[in-house]
């Protein structure tokens, strides 16, 4: 049994889960583990199977079994030096604790496992999941290793790969006590840069991101944010250089592809921009900002049918998230999706305006303005559509 065969088994289990056959998915993974044991496969082959099986036990509310499986997966990932997966499994392990299950973050986390995505989840909840999961996971793993009579080796996060893996869990939130001194310095610079970026203090943000990268040149999150800050500051060619470096380290990161698209768009290289946006969309098809941006490229290229189809899939994704939220007793009318819905309706209104269907454009744009009354672009286009109707 090799990793390629393991990937196939995990894919078969995921397909069974999507079809609602959780018990069948668990059987597929258990058979895979048995096959690995029988064939005396390398240790690393077991870890993805254990991790996938743990998620299914969690969905079935068997938190004790999920906890055991995550601990075994962490052991293997540590042994094989796969640091980013160590961090991911520690966070998931923390979600198995009684404290987490009783927390306000449990419904969103369970939803993410059932759907395979955090799309549409409140950012506050995603951040809370990362913080609380890491904190509790480190405690649980320490207890686990002590029970085995071993000294806990999860003393600290010591590599930038671990740091990136944790940040990518969902906005990035790390129990600071788990960081080595050097990584704590790197993370502090990253957060300072991000706060400055959000406050539009671009020079300070650029300086902090560069300081972080001097200590950790392979820190992808900092590299990507540096590129975005340089673009906002008016240096698209410098931004392109940083993002290309980030892309070399992580070629399948949808955020990097999206940022590259923004840079090429600023450089008026529309063909390269569209290619980047399409790659970002392929890697993360339910990301609404990417859907809206790519649809804009299609509209500008007179590919109105493709743009409309893309936007409809975006609406379908939001609708699914709202239904899931209802099932999990999360208020679906809490306006969490208003901004994304407004962006999609604006694009659909623009498509119908360009087609000369003033009535349909008006109806759609009225929805857009109702969702976000301060949207001046939608207000302007709505006024033009109404004038055409007179």
C-alpha positions as a LaTeX table, in Angstrom:
\begin{tabular}{lrrr}
\hline
Residue & $x$ (\AA) & $y$ (\AA) & $z$ (\AA) \\
\hline
Unk1 & 0.00 & 0.00 & 0.00 \\
Unk2 & 1.40 & 3.42 & $-0.97$ \\
Unk3 & 0.21 & 7.00 & $-0.50$ \\
Unk4 & $-1.37$ & 7.12 & $-3.95$ \\
Unk5 & $-3.52$ & 4.11 & $-3.10$ \\
Unk6 & $-4.35$ & 5.68 & 0.27 \\
Unk7 & $-5.54$ & 8.84 & $-1.52$ \\
Unk8 & $-7.87$ & 6.71 & $-3.64$ \\
Unk9 & $-9.30$ & 5.03 & $-0.55$ \\
Unk10 & $-9.85$ & 8.38 & 1.19 \\
Unk11 & $-11.53$ & 9.67 & $-1.96$ \\
Unk12 & $-13.88$ & 6.67 & $-2.06$ \\
Unk13 & $-14.77$ & 7.24 & 1.59 \\
Unk14 & $-15.40$ & 10.92 & 0.98 \\
Unk15 & $-17.70$ & 10.08 & $-1.92$ \\
Unk16 & $-19.67$ & 7.66 & 0.26 \\
Unk17 & $-19.96$ & 10.32 & 2.97 \\
Unk18 & $-21.22$ & 12.92 & 0.47 \\
Unk19 & $-23.93$ & 10.45 & $-0.57$ \\
Unk20 & $-24.99$ & 10.10 & 3.06 \\
Unk21 & $-23.46$ & 6.64 & 3.59 \\
Unk22 & $-21.30$ & 7.41 & 6.63 \\
Unk23 & $-21.18$ & 3.80 & 7.85 \\
Unk24 & $-19.97$ & 2.69 & 4.40 \\
Unk25 & $-17.33$ & 5.43 & 4.40 \\
Unk26 & $-16.08$ & 4.22 & 7.80 \\
Unk27 & $-15.91$ & 0.63 & 6.54 \\
Unk28 & $-13.85$ & 1.72 & 3.51 \\
Unk29 & $-11.33$ & 3.51 & 5.75 \\
Unk30 & $-11.14$ & 0.65 & 8.27 \\
Unk31 & $-10.51$ & $-1.81$ & 5.43 \\
Unk32 & $-7.76$ & 0.49 & 4.21 \\
Unk33 & $-6.11$ & 0.50 & 7.64 \\
Unk34 & $-6.35$ & $-3.29$ & 7.78 \\
Unk35 & $-4.74$ & $-3.53$ & 4.33 \\
Unk36 & $-1.89$ & $-1.28$ & 5.45 \\
Unk37 & $-1.32$ & $-3.45$ & 8.49 \\
Unk38 & $-1.43$ & $-6.64$ & 6.43 \\
Unk39 & 1.01 & $-5.29$ & 3.85 \\
Unk40 & 3.27 & $-3.72$ & 6.50 \\
Unk41 & 2.97 & $-0.38$ & 4.75 \\
Unk42 & 5.07 & 2.64 & 5.72 \\
Unk43 & 3.81 & 4.54 & 8.79 \\
Unk44 & 2.87 & 7.63 & 6.77 \\
Unk45 & 0.25 & 5.62 & 4.85 \\
Unk46 & $-1.79$ & 5.12 & 8.03 \\
Unk47 & $-2.08$ & 8.80 & 9.01 \\
Unk48 & $-4.52$ & 10.08 & 6.32 \\
Unk49 & $-6.77$ & 7.06 & 6.92 \\
Unk50 & $-6.77$ & 7.62 & 10.68 \\
Unk51 & $-7.47$ & 11.34 & 10.26 \\
Unk52 & $-10.35$ & 10.75 & 7.84 \\
Unk53 & $-11.83$ & 8.05 & 10.07 \\
Unk54 & $-11.58$ & 10.35 & 13.10 \\
Unk55 & $-13.68$ & 12.99 & 11.31 \\
Unk56 & $-16.41$ & 10.44 & 10.61 \\
Unk57 & $-16.48$ & 9.26 & 14.23 \\
Unk58 & $-16.75$ & 12.92 & 15.24 \\
Unk59 & $-19.74$ & 13.43 & 12.94 \\
Unk60 & $-21.30$ & 10.36 & 14.59 \\
Unk61 & $-20.67$ & 12.05 & 17.99 \\
Unk62 & $-18.19$ & 9.34 & 19.03 \\
Unk63 & $-15.76$ & 11.92 & 20.41 \\
Unk64 & $-13.70$ & 9.47 & 22.46 \\
Unk65 & $-12.91$ & 7.30 & 19.43 \\
Unk66 & $-12.19$ & 10.38 & 17.30 \\
Unk67 & $-9.78$ & 11.62 & 19.97 \\
Unk68 & $-7.88$ & 8.33 & 19.97 \\
Unk69 & $-7.59$ & 8.30 & 16.17 \\
Unk70 & $-6.35$ & 11.90 & 16.01 \\
Unk71 & $-3.68$ & 11.16 & 18.63 \\
Unk72 & $-2.45$ & 8.19 & 16.61 \\
Unk73 & $-2.38$ & 10.32 & 13.45 \\
Unk74 & $-0.38$ & 13.04 & 15.25 \\
Unk75 & 2.14 & 10.44 & 16.41 \\
Unk76 & 2.70 & 9.31 & 12.83 \\
Unk77 & 2.85 & 12.80 & 11.32 \\
Unk78 & 5.39 & 13.83 & 13.96 \\
Unk79 & 7.47 & 10.72 & 13.36 \\
Unk80 & 7.48 & 11.41 & 9.60 \\
Unk81 & 8.13 & 15.15 & 9.99 \\
Unk82 & 4.87 & 16.30 & 8.38 \\
Unk83 & 4.59 & 19.37 & 10.61 \\
Unk84 & 1.64 & 21.12 & 8.94 \\
Unk85 & $-0.53$ & 18.02 & 9.46 \\
Unk86 & 0.53 & 17.86 & 13.11 \\
Unk87 & $-0.94$ & 21.31 & 13.65 \\
Unk88 & $-4.14$ & 20.50 & 11.77 \\
Unk89 & $-4.71$ & 17.30 & 13.75 \\
Unk90 & $-4.02$ & 19.04 & 17.06 \\
Unk91 & $-6.75$ & 21.55 & 16.30 \\
Unk92 & $-9.19$ & 18.77 & 15.37 \\
Unk93 & $-8.16$ & 16.86 & 18.52 \\
Unk94 & $-9.08$ & 19.88 & 20.63 \\
Unk95 & $-12.55$ & 19.86 & 19.10 \\
Unk96 & $-13.05$ & 16.39 & 20.63 \\
Unk97 & $-12.88$ & 17.76 & 24.17 \\
Unk98 & $-15.99$ & 18.16 & 26.29 \\
Unk99 & $-15.23$ & 21.86 & 26.73 \\
Unk100 & $-15.23$ & 22.42 & 22.96 \\
Unk101 & $-18.40$ & 20.37 & 22.37 \\
Unk102 & $-20.19$ & 22.55 & 24.92 \\
Unk103 & $-18.84$ & 25.77 & 23.41 \\
Unk104 & $-20.67$ & 28.08 & 21.03 \\
Unk105 & $-18.24$ & 27.07 & 18.28 \\
Unk106 & $-19.32$ & 23.42 & 18.14 \\
Unk107 & $-22.22$ & 23.88 & 15.64 \\
Unk108 & $-20.05$ & 25.74 & 13.10 \\
Unk109 & $-17.22$ & 23.22 & 13.46 \\
Unk110 & $-19.56$ & 20.25 & 13.02 \\
Unk111 & $-21.10$ & 21.97 & 10.02 \\
Unk112 & $-17.64$ & 22.38 & 8.46 \\
Unk113 & $-16.96$ & 18.64 & 8.84 \\
Unk114 & $-20.31$ & 17.69 & 7.36 \\
Unk115 & $-19.98$ & 20.04 & 4.39 \\
Unk116 & $-16.20$ & 19.98 & 3.95 \\
Unk117 & $-15.99$ & 23.78 & 4.05 \\
Unk118 & $-16.21$ & 26.82 & 6.29 \\
Unk119 & $-17.82$ & 28.78 & 3.42 \\
Unk120 & $-20.43$ & 31.17 & 4.75 \\
Unk121 & $-19.49$ & 30.62 & 8.40 \\
Unk122 & $-19.07$ & 33.74 & 10.57 \\
Unk123 & $-15.42$ & 34.83 & 10.68 \\
Unk124 & $-15.64$ & 35.17 & 14.47 \\
Unk125 & $-16.61$ & 31.51 & 14.75 \\
Unk126 & $-13.79$ & 30.38 & 12.44 \\
Unk127 & $-11.26$ & 32.32 & 14.51 \\
Unk128 & $-12.68$ & 30.91 & 17.75 \\
Unk129 & $-12.48$ & 27.36 & 16.44 \\
Unk130 & $-8.80$ & 27.78 & 15.63 \\
Unk131 & $-7.92$ & 29.37 & 18.96 \\
Unk132 & $-9.93$ & 27.06 & 21.22 \\
Unk133 & $-9.14$ & 23.92 & 19.23 \\
Unk134 & $-5.39$ & 24.51 & 19.38 \\
Unk135 & $-5.45$ & 25.33 & 23.06 \\
Unk136 & $-7.48$ & 22.27 & 24.02 \\
Unk137 & $-5.73$ & 20.00 & 21.53 \\
Unk138 & $-2.30$ & 20.74 & 23.00 \\
Unk139 & $-3.64$ & 19.82 & 26.46 \\
Unk140 & $-5.26$ & 16.60 & 25.26 \\
Unk141 & $-2.18$ & 15.47 & 23.37 \\
Unk142 & 0.01 & 16.21 & 26.35 \\
Unk143 & $-2.24$ & 14.03 & 28.53 \\
Unk144 & $-2.17$ & 11.31 & 25.88 \\
Unk145 & 1.63 & 11.24 & 25.73 \\
Unk146 & 1.88 & 11.26 & 29.51 \\
Unk147 & $-0.48$ & 8.30 & 29.70 \\
Unk148 & 1.89 & 6.47 & 27.38 \\
Unk149 & 4.73 & 7.31 & 29.76 \\
Unk150 & 6.37 & 9.65 & 27.27 \\
Unk151 & 7.46 & 13.24 & 27.70 \\
Unk152 & 5.26 & 15.48 & 25.63 \\
Unk153 & 7.08 & 16.56 & 22.50 \\
Unk154 & 4.41 & 19.03 & 21.49 \\
Unk155 & 6.15 & 21.70 & 23.55 \\
Unk156 & 6.21 & 24.32 & 20.85 \\
Unk157 & 5.64 & 25.25 & 17.27 \\
Unk158 & 9.15 & 25.56 & 15.92 \\
Unk159 & 8.82 & 25.73 & 12.13 \\
Unk160 & 7.23 & 28.20 & 9.78 \\
Unk161 & 5.47 & 25.33 & 8.00 \\
Unk162 & 3.60 & 24.61 & 11.25 \\
Unk163 & 2.80 & 28.30 & 11.58 \\
Unk164 & 1.38 & 28.51 & 8.04 \\
Unk165 & $-0.61$ & 25.32 & 8.56 \\
Unk166 & $-2.28$ & 26.74 & 11.65 \\
Unk167 & $-2.99$ & 30.14 & 10.11 \\
Unk168 & $-4.60$ & 28.43 & 7.13 \\
Unk169 & $-7.03$ & 26.62 & 9.43 \\
Unk170 & $-9.21$ & 29.67 & 9.33 \\
Unk171 & $-7.77$ & 33.05 & 9.82 \\
Unk172 & $-5.12$ & 31.76 & 11.92 \\
Unk173 & $-5.21$ & 31.54 & 15.44 \\
Unk174 & $-2.66$ & 30.02 & 17.61 \\
Unk175 & $-2.24$ & 29.39 & 21.31 \\
Unk176 & 0.76 & 31.64 & 21.86 \\
Unk177 & 2.08 & 29.41 & 24.63 \\
Unk178 & 2.69 & 26.68 & 22.05 \\
Unk179 & 5.14 & 28.83 & 20.07 \\
Unk180 & 8.89 & 28.72 & 20.26 \\
Unk181 & 10.43 & 32.16 & 21.00 \\
Unk182 & 11.48 & 32.67 & 17.37 \\
Unk183 & 8.07 & 31.71 & 16.00 \\
Unk184 & 6.40 & 33.96 & 18.60 \\
Unk185 & 8.44 & 36.88 & 17.23 \\
Unk186 & 7.52 & 35.99 & 13.66 \\
Unk187 & 3.83 & 35.74 & 14.51 \\
Unk188 & 3.87 & 39.03 & 16.41 \\
Unk189 & 5.34 & 40.79 & 13.36 \\
Unk190 & 2.74 & 39.12 & 11.13 \\
Unk191 & $-0.14$ & 40.25 & 13.34 \\
Unk192 & 1.27 & 43.77 & 13.61 \\
Unk193 & 1.53 & 43.93 & 9.85 \\
Unk194 & $-2.00$ & 42.65 & 9.44 \\
Unk195 & $-3.40$ & 45.20 & 11.89 \\
Unk196 & $-1.56$ & 47.99 & 10.05 \\
Unk197 & $-2.81$ & 46.68 & 6.70 \\
Unk198 & $-6.40$ & 46.65 & 7.94 \\
Unk199 & $-5.95$ & 50.21 & 9.22 \\
Unk200 & $-4.58$ & 51.22 & 5.78 \\
Unk201 & $-1.17$ & 52.01 & 7.30 \\
Unk202 & 0.56 & 50.38 & 4.35 \\
Unk203 & 4.15 & 51.46 & 4.96 \\
Unk204 & 4.07 & 50.03 & 8.48 \\
Unk205 & 2.44 & 46.83 & 7.23 \\
Unk206 & 5.08 & 46.35 & 4.53 \\
Unk207 & 7.88 & 46.92 & 7.04 \\
Unk208 & 6.44 & 44.38 & 9.52 \\
Unk209 & 5.83 & 41.71 & 6.87 \\
Unk210 & 9.38 & 42.15 & 5.57 \\
Unk211 & 10.76 & 41.86 & 9.10 \\
Unk212 & 8.82 & 38.61 & 9.57 \\
Unk213 & 10.15 & 37.27 & 6.29 \\
Unk214 & 13.75 & 38.06 & 7.26 \\
Unk215 & 13.31 & 35.63 & 10.12 \\
Unk216 & 11.19 & 33.13 & 8.17 \\
Unk217 & 11.57 & 33.52 & 4.37 \\
Unk218 & 9.18 & 30.63 & 3.66 \\
Unk219 & 6.33 & 32.13 & 5.71 \\
Unk220 & 3.68 & 32.00 & 2.96 \\
Unk221 & 0.95 & 33.95 & 4.75 \\
Unk222 & 3.31 & 36.87 & 5.37 \\
Unk223 & 4.65 & 36.71 & 1.81 \\
Unk224 & 1.15 & 36.77 & 0.32 \\
Unk225 & 0.06 & 39.65 & 2.56 \\
Unk226 & 3.21 & 41.56 & 1.67 \\
Unk227 & 2.29 & 41.22 & $-2.00$ \\
Unk228 & $-1.23$ & 42.47 & $-1.30$ \\
Unk229 & 0.09 & 45.44 & 0.70 \\
Unk230 & 2.55 & 46.37 & $-2.05$ \\
Unk231 & $-0.26$ & 46.24 & $-4.59$ \\
Unk232 & $-2.44$ & 48.51 & $-2.43$ \\
Unk233 & 0.51 & 50.89 & $-2.03$ \\
Unk234 & 0.88 & 51.18 & $-5.79$ \\
Unk235 & 3.76 & 48.80 & $-6.50$ \\
Unk236 & 2.21 & 46.02 & $-8.61$ \\
Unk237 & 5.52 & 44.78 & $-10.06$ \\
Unk238 & 7.03 & 44.39 & $-6.58$ \\
Unk239 & 3.84 & 42.68 & $-5.50$ \\
Unk240 & 4.10 & 40.30 & $-8.44$ \\
Unk241 & 7.63 & 39.33 & $-7.39$ \\
Unk242 & 6.56 & 38.49 & $-3.81$ \\
Unk243 & 3.52 & 36.53 & $-4.93$ \\
Unk244 & 5.57 & 34.52 & $-7.43$ \\
Unk245 & 7.91 & 33.55 & $-4.59$ \\
Unk246 & 4.90 & 32.54 & $-2.46$ \\
Unk247 & 3.54 & 30.55 & $-5.40$ \\
Unk248 & 6.79 & 28.59 & $-5.70$ \\
Unk249 & 6.40 & 27.50 & $-2.08$ \\
Unk250 & 2.65 & 26.77 & $-2.36$ \\
Unk251 & 1.47 & 26.34 & $-5.98$ \\
Unk252 & $-2.06$ & 25.25 & $-5.06$ \\
Unk253 & $-2.94$ & 28.03 & $-2.64$ \\
Unk254 & $-6.15$ & 29.71 & $-3.91$ \\
Unk255 & $-5.39$ & 32.94 & $-2.03$ \\
Unk256 & $-2.12$ & 33.31 & $-3.91$ \\
Unk257 & $-3.84$ & 32.70 & $-7.26$ \\
Unk258 & $-6.49$ & 35.29 & $-6.38$ \\
Unk259 & $-3.86$ & 37.85 & $-5.40$ \\
Unk260 & $-1.89$ & 37.15 & $-8.56$ \\
Unk261 & $-5.06$ & 37.80 & $-10.55$ \\
Unk262 & $-5.47$ & 41.16 & $-8.82$ \\
Unk263 & $-1.88$ & 42.12 & $-9.66$ \\
Unk264 & $-2.18$ & 41.15 & $-13.32$ \\
Unk265 & $-5.47$ & 43.05 & $-13.50$ \\
Unk266 & $-3.70$ & 46.15 & $-12.16$ \\
Unk267 & $-0.96$ & 45.62 & $-14.77$ \\
Unk268 & $-3.73$ & 45.39 & $-17.42$ \\
Unk269 & $-2.70$ & 41.87 & $-18.37$ \\
Unk270 & $-6.28$ & 40.63 & $-18.61$ \\
Unk271 & $-5.43$ & 37.22 & $-20.06$ \\
Unk272 & $-3.09$ & 36.37 & $-17.17$ \\
Unk273 & $-5.55$ & 37.82 & $-14.66$ \\
Unk274 & $-8.37$ & 35.66 & $-15.96$ \\
Unk275 & $-6.18$ & 32.56 & $-15.90$ \\
Unk276 & $-5.29$ & 33.24 & $-12.25$ \\
Unk277 & $-8.90$ & 33.88 & $-11.24$ \\
Unk278 & $-9.98$ & 30.67 & $-12.98$ \\
Unk279 & $-7.30$ & 28.70 & $-11.13$ \\
Unk280 & $-8.38$ & 30.25 & $-7.82$ \\
Unk281 & $-12.00$ & 29.36 & $-8.57$ \\
Unk282 & $-11.12$ & 25.79 & $-9.51$ \\
Unk283 & $-9.26$ & 25.32 & $-6.24$ \\
Unk284 & $-12.00$ & 26.95 & $-4.14$ \\
Unk285 & $-15.24$ & 27.03 & $-6.15$ \\
Unk286 & $-17.51$ & 28.37 & $-3.39$ \\
Unk287 & $-15.37$ & 31.42 & $-2.52$ \\
Unk288 & $-17.74$ & 34.26 & $-3.34$ \\
Unk289 & $-15.13$ & 37.00 & $-3.78$ \\
Unk290 & $-13.46$ & 34.87 & $-6.45$ \\
Unk291 & $-16.82$ & 34.09 & $-8.08$ \\
Unk292 & $-17.70$ & 37.79 & $-8.25$ \\
Unk293 & $-14.28$ & 38.86 & $-9.56$ \\
Unk294 & $-14.16$ & 36.15 & $-12.23$ \\
Unk295 & $-17.72$ & 36.91 & $-13.29$ \\
Unk296 & $-16.65$ & 40.53 & $-13.78$ \\
Unk297 & $-13.90$ & 39.38 & $-16.12$ \\
Unk298 & $-16.42$ & 37.30 & $-18.06$ \\
Unk299 & $-18.84$ & 40.23 & $-18.27$ \\
Unk300 & $-16.10$ & 42.52 & $-19.58$ \\
Unk301 & $-15.32$ & 39.86 & $-22.20$ \\
Unk302 & $-19.01$ & 39.67 & $-23.23$ \\
Unk303 & $-19.23$ & 36.11 & $-21.88$ \\
Unk304 & $-22.51$ & 36.90 & $-20.17$ \\
Unk305 & $-23.90$ & 33.36 & $-20.14$ \\
Unk306 & $-20.79$ & 31.98 & $-18.42$ \\
Unk307 & $-20.84$ & 34.82 & $-15.91$ \\
Unk308 & $-24.50$ & 34.20 & $-15.12$ \\
Unk309 & $-23.94$ & 30.47 & $-14.63$ \\
Unk310 & $-20.99$ & 31.15 & $-12.34$ \\
Unk311 & $-23.00$ & 33.60 & $-10.23$ \\
Unk312 & $-25.92$ & 31.20 & $-9.97$ \\
Unk313 & $-23.60$ & 28.55 & $-8.56$ \\
Unk314 & $-22.47$ & 31.17 & $-6.04$ \\
Unk315 & $-26.09$ & 31.75 & $-5.03$ \\
Unk316 & $-26.60$ & 28.00 & $-4.72$ \\
Unk317 & $-23.58$ & 27.76 & $-2.39$ \\
Unk318 & $-24.93$ & 30.51 & $-0.14$ \\
Unk319 & $-28.39$ & 28.91 & $-0.15$ \\
Unk320 & $-26.88$ & 25.58 & 0.91 \\
Unk321 & $-25.00$ & 27.28 & 3.75 \\
Unk322 & $-28.20$ & 28.95 & 4.92 \\
Unk323 & $-30.07$ & 25.62 & 4.92 \\
Unk324 & $-27.27$ & 23.97 & 6.88 \\
Unk325 & $-27.30$ & 26.86 & 9.34 \\
Unk326 & $-31.03$ & 26.33 & 9.84 \\
Unk327 & $-30.52$ & 22.61 & 10.49 \\
Unk328 & $-27.81$ & 23.42 & 13.03 \\
Unk329 & $-30.09$ & 26.02 & 14.65 \\
Unk330 & $-27.84$ & 28.88 & 13.57 \\
Unk331 & $-30.00$ & 31.88 & 12.70 \\
Unk332 & $-30.07$ & 31.97 & 8.86 \\
Unk333 & $-31.44$ & 35.52 & 8.94 \\
Unk334 & $-28.55$ & 37.07 & 10.85 \\
Unk335 & $-27.43$ & 39.03 & 7.75 \\
Unk336 & $-24.12$ & 37.15 & 7.67 \\
Unk337 & $-24.49$ & 36.60 & 3.93 \\
Unk338 & $-25.93$ & 40.02 & 2.98 \\
Unk339 & $-22.66$ & 41.39 & 1.62 \\
Unk340 & $-21.96$ & 38.33 & $-0.55$ \\
Unk341 & $-25.54$ & 38.18 & $-1.81$ \\
Unk342 & $-25.39$ & 41.88 & $-2.65$ \\
Unk343 & $-22.20$ & 41.42 & $-4.70$ \\
Unk344 & $-23.75$ & 38.57 & $-6.68$ \\
Unk345 & $-27.00$ & 40.46 & $-7.29$ \\
Unk346 & $-25.03$ & 43.47 & $-8.51$ \\
Unk347 & $-23.28$ & 41.35 & $-11.11$ \\
Unk348 & $-26.53$ & 39.69 & $-12.18$ \\
Unk349 & $-28.14$ & 43.11 & $-12.46$ \\
Unk350 & $-25.25$ & 44.30 & $-14.61$ \\
Unk351 & $-25.61$ & 41.27 & $-16.90$ \\
Unk352 & $-29.29$ & 41.98 & $-17.48$ \\
Unk353 & $-28.59$ & 45.69 & $-17.95$ \\
Unk354 & $-26.07$ & 44.83 & $-20.68$ \\
Unk355 & $-28.65$ & 42.53 & $-22.30$ \\
Unk356 & $-31.16$ & 45.38 & $-22.36$ \\
Unk357 & $-33.56$ & 43.67 & $-19.97$ \\
Unk358 & $-34.19$ & 46.81 & $-17.92$ \\
Unk359 & $-37.08$ & 45.34 & $-15.93$ \\
Unk360 & $-35.19$ & 42.27 & $-14.74$ \\
Unk361 & $-32.11$ & 44.40 & $-14.04$ \\
Unk362 & $-34.25$ & 46.73 & $-11.92$ \\
Unk363 & $-35.79$ & 43.89 & $-9.90$ \\
Unk364 & $-32.38$ & 42.31 & $-9.19$ \\
Unk365 & $-30.68$ & 45.60 & $-8.32$ \\
Unk366 & $-33.51$ & 46.52 & $-5.95$ \\
Unk367 & $-32.67$ & 43.32 & $-4.04$ \\
Unk368 & $-29.03$ & 44.37 & $-4.03$ \\
Unk369 & $-29.78$ & 47.81 & $-2.56$ \\
Unk370 & $-32.18$ & 46.28 & $-0.04$ \\
Unk371 & $-29.41$ & 44.01 & 1.22 \\
Unk372 & $-26.74$ & 46.74 & 1.41 \\
Unk373 & $-28.34$ & 50.22 & 1.20 \\
Unk374 & $-24.92$ & 51.94 & 1.23 \\
Unk375 & $-23.81$ & 50.27 & $-2.03$ \\
Unk376 & $-23.42$ & 53.32 & $-4.25$ \\
Unk377 & $-22.49$ & 51.28 & $-7.32$ \\
Unk378 & $-25.74$ & 49.36 & $-7.14$ \\
Unk379 & $-27.70$ & 52.56 & $-6.51$ \\
Unk380 & $-26.18$ & 54.19 & $-9.58$ \\
Unk381 & $-26.85$ & 51.21 & $-11.84$ \\
Unk382 & $-30.38$ & 50.87 & $-10.46$ \\
Unk383 & $-31.08$ & 54.50 & $-11.28$ \\
Unk384 & $-29.86$ & 53.99 & $-14.86$ \\
Unk385 & $-32.03$ & 50.87 & $-15.27$ \\
Unk386 & $-35.10$ & 52.72 & $-13.99$ \\
Unk387 & $-34.44$ & 55.59 & $-16.39$ \\
Unk388 & $-34.30$ & 53.11 & $-19.28$ \\
Unk389 & $-37.71$ & 51.76 & $-18.25$ \\
Unk390 & $-39.41$ & 55.15 & $-18.55$ \\
\hline
\end{tabular}
